[in-house]
Amino acid sequence: MQIQHNISLKNFNTFGIDAIAKQYIAVSSLAELQKVLNEHKDVFVLSGGSNLLLVNDIDKLVIHLNLKGISTEKSNNNQVLVAVSAGENWHDFVLWCIDHNLGGLENLSLIPGNVGTCPIQNIGAYGVEVKDTIDTVQAIEIETGEVRTFKNSECNFGYRNSVFKNSLKGKYIITKVTFLLTKESHQLNYSYGAIQTELEALNITAPTIKNISDAVIKIRNSKLPNPKEIGNSGSFFKNPIISLELFEKLKVIHPNMPSYPVNDHSVKIPAGWLIEQSGFKGKRFGQTGSHKNQALVLVNYGKATGLEIYALAKKIQATIFSNFEIALEIEVNVIE
Ligand code: EPU
């Protein structure tokens, strides 16, 4: 374990941005991480790099988390607690669950990134959010090096949100996540239209968790660009939640606008629709652009800088605001 200098982060962020870490260290155990934190407090933690836009080079010490390990803890007739180290690849872990017939995460198949970052933005897809299966989150406090275990209720999970994105941002490093999964009576969730269509096409009426995972993989592959082929960070913006009042006003002008009810006062609008309606879908701007199959995903055609992608994001935000009076919020972590 040694500090290296001027390391390119291109292969460590799914956008494929060639930002430089002035100082870089990879850690593969909790003890190594504690040792580094004893000596350095001004650090930047890099995990799977899948929800990140690197706008500049990084002057702070970049700590690359490589903590590995999956272990089964307590178990009863139908449930099991599985503890997973932060550096495990998310999708590999989901496939491990399917292989061991453990239910709960199948809808979250093929999401890029590592296990340690899944609680930060409470990853979600096809009707399921990871908060529904998280039991505890183990994290280390940067300032003191102390290890703390957060119960699910202490994580303040919300839509693409948690305490780690808010009051505790930059204060803790997540080292392990423990999931409560089912062993047999799985709570399957296949109400999402696209999953149903996939299952119907295969004549599957009583799906298994593997069937659902396969359907999700197929849908994601058809809509979302593979970061190994074209740099991206998944949904770049959150789906905005707007007031009922604004929704009713917009609905008159755009009767086909899709929407999902949130509560009596607010409605969620798919950001992808707003971006498509504003003419950005599939459009290329130099080395960046909005993806042809899913407007919400911004892509790097190969040589984009973080600044170029950020500039496009700002242009989209300004256009959406002028067209719809809606302020789109960026979902990925922008590092300026
Ligand atoms: N839509 C368009 N044009 C587009 C894209 C979407 O009009 O280019 C409209 C369509 O009406 C479509 C609706 O948006 O029916 C919803 O689209 P989709 O099912 O693709 O989902 P999304 O709301 O765009 C969210 C998540 C995704 C997740 C999918 C599936 C957010 C910010 N994104 O996208 O998460 O995979 O639902 O559950 O909530 C991610 O976070 O990186 C991510 C990919």
Boltz pocket constraint, residues with backbone or C-beta under 6 A from the ligand:
constraints:
  - pocket:
      binder: B
      contacts: [[A, 124], [A, 125], [A, 126], [A, 127], [A, 223], [A, 224], [A, 233], [A, 234], [A, 235], [A, 236], [A, 237], [A, 238], [A, 239], [A, 258], [A, 270], [A, 271], [A, 272], [A, 273], [A, 274], [A, 276], [A, 281], [A, 291], [A, 292], [A, 293], [A, 294], [A, 295], [A, 296], [A, 331]]
      max_distance: 6.0
